[in-house]
Amino acid sequence: MLNLVVIAVLAAASSAEAGVAERAPPARAPSEMTNAEIKAYNEGLAATHPHYIKCRKIEEIGSWVKKARVCRTNEQWKQAWAQGNQNARDTAEAMTRAPVNGSN
């Protein structure tokens, strides 16, 4: 009898996790969502889930105090990080291949 209860609890937990795992990405851009909308969307998602939304404040160039709120899903942050790294690699490679100015 105890085994059946344990199996039922595990089945319910796995079906709840499956529902969360199958959650669609947000319909709107995360940066356009309010904090309350983001909190409601993230409800029940693990912080490591690809669709979990994280916000960061990024300093705006030319201002000492102004910061921009940038919100993205974990997957979007991962893609932005990879693109930034690729851009840095491409720049470093271009700088080592060709002279910086024409006098060399």
C-alpha positions as CSV (number, residue, x, y, z in Angstrom):
1,M,0.0,0.0,0.0
2,L,2.8,2.4,0.9
3,N,4.5,1.6,-2.5
4,L,1.3,2.7,-4.3
5,V,1.3,6.0,-2.4
6,V,4.9,6.7,-3.2
7,I,4.4,5.8,-6.8
8,A,1.3,8.2,-7.0
9,V,3.3,11.0,-5.4
10,L,6.2,10.5,-7.8
11,A,3.9,10.4,-10.8
12,A,2.2,13.6,-9.7
13,A,5.5,15.3,-9.2
14,S,6.9,14.2,-12.6
15,S,3.7,15.3,-14.4
16,A,3.9,18.7,-12.7
17,E,7.6,19.0,-13.8
18,A,6.6,18.0,-17.3
19,G,4.1,20.8,-17.5
20,V,6.7,23.3,-16.4
21,A,9.3,21.9,-18.7
22,E,6.9,22.2,-21.7
23,R,6.1,25.9,-20.9
24,A,6.3,28.1,-24.0
25,P,8.6,31.0,-24.1
26,P,7.1,34.4,-23.2
27,A,4.8,35.9,-25.8
28,R,6.3,39.4,-25.4
29,A,9.9,40.5,-25.2
30,P,10.9,40.0,-21.5
31,S,12.2,43.6,-21.3
32,E,8.7,44.9,-22.2
33,M,7.2,42.9,-19.3
34,T,6.5,44.4,-15.9
35,N,8.2,43.0,-12.8
36,A,4.8,41.5,-11.8
37,E,4.4,39.8,-15.2
38,I,7.9,38.4,-15.0
39,K,7.3,37.1,-11.5
40,A,4.0,35.4,-12.5
41,Y,5.7,33.9,-15.6
42,N,8.6,32.5,-13.6
43,E,6.3,31.0,-10.9
44,G,7.1,27.3,-10.7
45,L,10.1,27.4,-13.1
46,A,13.5,26.4,-11.9
47,A,16.0,29.3,-12.1
48,T,18.0,27.1,-14.5
49,H,15.1,26.5,-16.9
50,P,15.8,27.9,-20.5
51,H,12.6,30.0,-20.4
52,Y,13.2,31.5,-16.9
53,I,13.5,35.3,-17.2
54,K,16.3,37.1,-15.5
55,C,16.7,40.9,-15.4
56,R,19.9,42.9,-15.1
57,K,20.6,46.5,-14.8
58,I,23.3,47.7,-17.3
59,E,25.0,51.0,-17.0
60,E,24.2,53.3,-19.9
61,I,27.3,54.9,-21.6
62,G,27.6,58.6,-20.9
63,S,25.8,58.5,-17.6
64,W,27.0,58.0,-14.1
65,V,23.7,57.1,-12.7
66,K,21.3,56.0,-15.5
67,K,20.9,52.2,-15.9
68,A,18.9,50.3,-18.4
69,R,16.8,47.3,-17.3
70,V,17.5,44.4,-19.6
71,C,15.4,41.2,-19.2
72,R,16.0,38.0,-21.2
73,T,15.3,34.3,-20.8
74,N,18.2,32.1,-19.8
75,E,18.4,30.9,-23.4
76,Q,18.6,34.5,-24.7
77,W,21.3,35.4,-22.2
78,K,23.2,32.3,-23.3
79,Q,23.0,33.3,-27.0
80,A,24.0,36.9,-26.2
81,W,27.0,35.6,-24.3
82,A,28.0,33.3,-27.1
83,Q,27.6,36.0,-29.7
84,G,29.7,38.4,-27.6
85,N,32.5,35.9,-27.2
86,Q,32.4,35.1,-31.0
87,N,32.7,38.8,-31.8
88,A,35.7,39.1,-29.4
89,R,37.4,36.1,-31.1
90,D,36.7,37.5,-34.5
91,T,38.1,40.9,-33.6
92,A,41.2,39.4,-32.0
93,E,41.8,37.2,-35.0
94,A,41.4,40.1,-37.4
95,M,43.9,42.2,-35.4
96,T,46.5,39.4,-35.5
97,R,46.1,38.8,-39.2
98,A,46.3,42.3,-40.6
99,P,48.4,45.3,-39.5
100,V,46.5,47.9,-37.5
101,N,47.6,50.8,-39.7
102,G,49.2,51.0,-43.2
103,S,52.7,52.1,-42.0
104,N,53.7,48.5,-41.0
